Amino acid sequence: MALFFIVVETMGLALMWLAWSGPVAALGAALTGFGYALVYPGFGVEAVSEASEEARGVAMAAYTACLDVALGVSGPVLGLVASVSGLPVVFLVSAVAVLCSAIVALLILRQKAARPA
């Protein structure tokens, strides 16, 4: 599930990067939000499923803390990108970052496929 919605989110960010009109940018924002809204819980399920029953709360807290750190760091970094290269480049950099998470999703899928049934 996460891999599919990573692609949706990336397409939305790419549309915002290339937006030639307001409606195109709005469509990009909608796709980005829709994709993100389902990537986060998709990866969260994987984070929790690998933890023992007693440690699931800790696993979810660690997963959420990592997201909080990423959001806290990305704001200033993307602000610097915008000040140097312009606002559209922020969406390109974000799309590349999100697309990199597809590697994580593919590794999870590969790991699950390798497990004995």
PyRosetta script that sets phi, psi and omega in degrees:
from pyrosetta import init, pose_from_sequence

init()
pose = pose_from_sequence("MALFFIVVETMGLALMWLAWSGPVAALGAALTGFGYALVYPGFGVEAVSEASEEARGVAMAAYTACLDVALGVSGPVLGLVASVSGLPVVFLVSAVAVLCSAIVALLILRQKAARPA")
pose.set_psi(1, -46.8)
pose.set_omega(1, -176.5)
pose.set_phi(2, -60.4)
pose.set_psi(2, -40.8)
pose.set_omega(2, -177.3)
pose.set_phi(3, -61.1)
pose.set_psi(3, -43.9)
pose.set_omega(3, 178.8)
pose.set_phi(4, -60.2)
pose.set_psi(4, -45.4)
pose.set_omega(4, -176.3)
pose.set_phi(5, -77.5)
pose.set_psi(5, -19.0)
pose.set_omega(5, 169.3)
pose.set_phi(6, -62.8)
pose.set_psi(6, -43.0)
pose.set_omega(6, 178.7)
pose.set_phi(7, -64.3)
pose.set_psi(7, -42.2)
pose.set_omega(7, 178.6)
pose.set_phi(8, -61.0)
pose.set_psi(8, -47.5)
pose.set_omega(8, -179.6)
pose.set_phi(9, -62.9)
pose.set_psi(9, -42.3)
pose.set_omega(9, 179.2)
pose.set_phi(10, -62.9)
pose.set_psi(10, -41.7)
pose.set_omega(10, 177.8)
pose.set_phi(11, -62.3)
pose.set_psi(11, -39.5)
pose.set_omega(11, 178.0)
pose.set_phi(12, -63.1)
pose.set_psi(12, -44.7)
pose.set_omega(12, 178.4)
pose.set_phi(13, -64.3)
pose.set_psi(13, -39.1)
pose.set_omega(13, 177.9)
pose.set_phi(14, -64.8)
pose.set_psi(14, -38.8)
pose.set_omega(14, 176.4)
pose.set_phi(15, -62.6)
pose.set_psi(15, -40.3)
pose.set_omega(15, 178.4)
pose.set_phi(16, -67.1)
pose.set_psi(16, -36.5)
pose.set_omega(16, 177.1)
pose.set_phi(17, -62.2)
pose.set_psi(17, -42.3)
pose.set_omega(17, -175.6)
pose.set_phi(18, -95.1)
pose.set_psi(18, 2.3)
pose.set_omega(18, -171.5)
pose.set_phi(19, -51.1)
pose.set_psi(19, 125.1)
pose.set_omega(19, 178.4)
pose.set_phi(20, -104.4)
pose.set_psi(20, -3.3)
pose.set_omega(20, 177.3)
pose.set_phi(21, -156.2)
pose.set_psi(21, 165.5)
pose.set_omega(21, 178.5)
pose.set_phi(22, -59.2)
pose.set_psi(22, -46.7)
pose.set_omega(22, 179.6)
pose.set_phi(23, -61.5)
pose.set_psi(23, -34.8)
pose.set_omega(23, 177.7)
pose.set_phi(24, -67.1)
pose.set_psi(24, -42.6)
pose.set_omega(24, 177.5)
pose.set_phi(25, -62.9)
pose.set_psi(25, -40.1)
pose.set_omega(25, 178.7)
pose.set_phi(26, -64.7)
pose.set_psi(26, -41.1)
pose.set_omega(26, 176.2)
pose.set_phi(27, -61.9)
pose.set_psi(27, -43.0)
pose.set_omega(27, 177.6)
pose.set_phi(28, -60.7)
pose.set_psi(28, -42.3)
pose.set_omega(28, 178.9)
pose.set_phi(29, -64.4)
pose.set_psi(29, -40.2)
pose.set_omega(29, 178.9)
pose.set_phi(30, -64.6)
pose.set_psi(30, -44.8)
pose.set_omega(30, 178.5)
pose.set_phi(31, -64.0)
pose.set_psi(31, -40.5)
pose.set_omega(31, 179.0)
pose.set_phi(32, -61.9)
pose.set_psi(32, -48.6)
pose.set_omega(32, 179.9)
pose.set_phi(33, -63.8)
pose.set_psi(33, -42.1)
pose.set_omega(33, 179.2)
pose.set_phi(34, -63.4)
pose.set_psi(34, -44.9)
pose.set_omega(34, 179.1)
pose.set_phi(35, -63.5)
pose.set_psi(35, -48.7)
pose.set_omega(35, -179.1)
pose.set_phi(36, -60.5)
pose.set_psi(36, -41.0)
pose.set_omega(36, -177.1)
pose.set_phi(37, -60.4)
pose.set_psi(37, -23.9)
pose.set_omega(37, -179.4)
pose.set_phi(38, -107.9)
pose.set_psi(38, -16.8)
pose.set_omega(38, 174.7)
pose.set_phi(39, -71.6)
pose.set_psi(39, -45.9)
pose.set_omega(39, -177.0)
pose.set_phi(40, -55.9)
pose.set_psi(40, -52.6)
pose.set_omega(40, 179.2)
pose.set_phi(41, -69.1)
pose.set_psi(41, -29.7)
pose.set_omega(41, 178.4)
pose.set_phi(42, -61.3)
pose.set_psi(42, -47.2)
pose.set_omega(42, 176.9)
pose.set_phi(43, -70.4)
pose.set_psi(43, -33.5)
pose.set_omega(43, 178.6)
pose.set_phi(44, -61.5)
pose.set_psi(44, -40.8)
pose.set_omega(44, 177.2)
pose.set_phi(45, -59.9)
pose.set_psi(45, -42.4)
pose.set_omega(45, 179.2)
pose.set_phi(46, -65.9)
pose.set_psi(46, -40.7)
pose.set_omega(46, 179.5)
pose.set_phi(47, -62.0)
pose.set_psi(47, -41.7)
pose.set_omega(47, -178.1)
pose.set_phi(48, -76.8)
pose.set_psi(48, -34.4)
pose.set_omega(48, -176.4)
pose.set_phi(49, -66.3)
pose.set_psi(49, -24.4)
pose.set_omega(49, 179.9)
pose.set_phi(50, -84.1)
pose.set_psi(50, -11.5)
pose.set_omega(50, -178.2)
pose.set_phi(51, -90.9)
pose.set_psi(51, 153.7)
pose.set_omega(51, 174.2)
pose.set_phi(52, -67.2)
pose.set_psi(52, 163.3)
pose.set_omega(52, -177.6)
pose.set_phi(53, -58.6)
pose.set_psi(53, -36.7)
pose.set_omega(53, -178.9)
pose.set_phi(54, -71.5)
pose.set_psi(54, -25.0)
pose.set_omega(54, -174.2)
pose.set_phi(55, -102.9)
pose.set_psi(55, 6.8)
pose.set_omega(55, -177.0)
pose.set_phi(56, -63.8)
pose.set_psi(56, -37.8)
pose.set_omega(56, 177.4)
pose.set_phi(57, -63.7)
pose.set_psi(57, -41.4)
pose.set_omega(57, 178.5)
pose.set_phi(58, -66.4)
pose.set_psi(58, -40.8)
pose.set_omega(58, 179.2)
pose.set_phi(59, -61.9)
pose.set_psi(59, -43.4)
pose.set_omega(59, 179.4)
pose.set_phi(60, -67.1)
pose.set_psi(60, -37.6)
pose.set_omega(60, 178.4)
pose.set_phi(61, -65.3)
pose.set_psi(61, -41.8)
pose.set_omega(61, 178.6)
pose.set_phi(62, -64.9)
pose.set_psi(62, -42.2)
pose.set_omega(62, 178.3)
pose.set_phi(63, -60.3)
pose.set_psi(63, -45.9)
pose.set_omega(63, -179.9)
pose.set_phi(64, -67.0)
pose.set_psi(64, -38.1)
pose.set_omega(64, 178.6)
pose.set_phi(65, -63.9)
pose.set_psi(65, -40.2)
pose.set_omega(65, 177.8)
pose.set_phi(66, -62.9)
pose.set_psi(66, -39.3)
pose.set_omega(66, 176.8)
pose.set_phi(67, -63.6)
pose.set_psi(67, -43.2)
pose.set_omega(67, 179.8)
pose.set_phi(68, -61.3)
pose.set_psi(68, -41.8)
pose.set_omega(68, 178.1)
pose.set_phi(69, -64.2)
pose.set_psi(69, -44.4)
pose.set_omega(69, 179.9)
pose.set_phi(70, -60.7)
pose.set_psi(70, -43.0)
pose.set_omega(70, 179.3)
pose.set_phi(71, -67.4)
pose.set_psi(71, -37.3)
pose.set_omega(71, 179.2)
pose.set_phi(72, -67.5)
pose.set_psi(72, -33.8)
pose.set_omega(72, -179.8)
pose.set_phi(73, -82.4)
pose.set_psi(73, -38.7)
pose.set_omega(73, -174.2)
pose.set_phi(74, -67.2)
pose.set_psi(74, -32.2)
pose.set_omega(74, 179.7)
pose.set_phi(75, -58.0)
pose.set_psi(75, -57.0)
pose.set_omega(75, 178.3)
pose.set_phi(76, -63.1)
pose.set_psi(76, -38.4)
pose.set_omega(76, -180.0)
pose.set_phi(77, -64.4)
pose.set_psi(77, -45.3)
pose.set_omega(77, 179.7)
pose.set_phi(78, -70.0)
pose.set_psi(78, -29.2)
pose.set_omega(78, 173.1)
pose.set_phi(79, -62.9)
pose.set_psi(79, -41.1)
pose.set_omega(79, 176.4)
pose.set_phi(80, -64.3)
pose.set_psi(80, -43.3)
pose.set_omega(80, 177.0)
pose.set_phi(81, -58.4)
pose.set_psi(81, -44.9)
pose.set_omega(81, -179.2)
pose.set_phi(82, -63.5)
pose.set_psi(82, -39.7)
pose.set_omega(82, -178.1)
pose.set_phi(83, -70.5)
pose.set_psi(83, -28.2)
pose.set_omega(83, -179.4)
pose.set_phi(84, -88.8)
pose.set_psi(84, -42.9)
pose.set_omega(84, -170.5)
pose.set_phi(85, -114.5)
pose.set_psi(85, -10.2)
pose.set_omega(85, -178.9)
pose.set_phi(86, 103.4)
pose.set_psi(86, 157.0)
pose.set_omega(86, -175.5)
pose.set_phi(87, -61.3)
pose.set_psi(87, -41.7)
pose.set_omega(87, -178.7)
pose.set_phi(88, -57.6)
pose.set_psi(88, -32.7)
pose.set_omega(88, -178.4)
pose.set_phi(89, -66.1)
pose.set_psi(89, -26.1)
pose.set_omega(89, 176.5)
pose.set_phi(90, -58.2)
pose.set_psi(90, -41.1)
pose.set_omega(90, -179.1)
pose.set_phi(91, -71.1)
pose.set_psi(91, -34.9)
pose.set_omega(91, 175.7)
pose.set_phi(92, -65.3)
pose.set_psi(92, -48.2)
pose.set_omega(92, 179.4)
pose.set_phi(93, -61.0)
pose.set_psi(93, -40.9)
pose.set_omega(93, 178.5)
pose.set_phi(94, -64.6)
pose.set_psi(94, -41.1)
pose.set_omega(94, 178.4)
pose.set_phi(95, -61.5)
pose.set_psi(95, -42.1)
pose.set_omega(95, 178.8)
pose.set_phi(96, -64.6)
pose.set_psi(96, -42.3)
pose.set_omega(96, 179.0)
pose.set_phi(97, -62.2)
pose.set_psi(97, -44.4)
pose.set_omega(97, 179.4)
pose.set_phi(98, -65.1)
pose.set_psi(98, -41.8)
pose.set_omega(98, 179.6)
pose.set_phi(99, -62.0)
pose.set_psi(99, -31.7)
pose.set_omega(99, 176.4)
pose.set_phi(100, -62.8)
pose.set_psi(100, -28.7)
pose.set_omega(100, 178.0)
pose.set_phi(101, -68.9)
pose.set_psi(101, -16.1)
pose.set_omega(101, 174.9)
pose.set_phi(102, -63.0)
pose.set_psi(102, -30.2)
pose.set_omega(102, 176.9)
pose.set_phi(103, -62.0)
pose.set_psi(103, -43.1)
pose.set_omega(103, 178.4)
pose.set_phi(104, -62.7)
pose.set_psi(104, -44.8)
pose.set_omega(104, 179.8)
pose.set_phi(105, -62.3)
pose.set_psi(105, -41.3)
pose.set_omega(105, 178.1)
pose.set_phi(106, -65.2)
pose.set_psi(106, -39.1)
pose.set_omega(106, 177.2)
pose.set_phi(107, -63.9)
pose.set_psi(107, -39.6)
pose.set_omega(107, 177.4)
pose.set_phi(108, -63.3)
pose.set_psi(108, -45.6)
pose.set_omega(108, 179.2)
pose.set_phi(109, -61.0)
pose.set_psi(109, -42.5)
pose.set_omega(109, -180.0)
pose.set_phi(110, -64.7)
pose.set_psi(110, -41.2)
pose.set_omega(110, 179.0)
pose.set_phi(111, -63.6)
pose.set_psi(111, -41.8)
pose.set_omega(111, 179.5)
pose.set_phi(112, -66.7)
pose.set_psi(112, -37.8)
pose.set_omega(112, 180.0)
pose.set_phi(113, -68.0)
pose.set_psi(113, -29.3)
pose.set_omega(113, -177.6)
pose.set_phi(114, -80.8)
pose.set_psi(114, -15.9)
pose.set_omega(114, -179.9)
pose.set_phi(115, -71.0)
pose.set_psi(115, 141.3)
pose.set_omega(115, 175.8)
pose.set_phi(116, -68.9)
pose.set_psi(116, 147.0)
pose.set_omega(116, -176.3)
pose.set_phi(117, -73.6)
pose.dump_pdb("model.pdb")
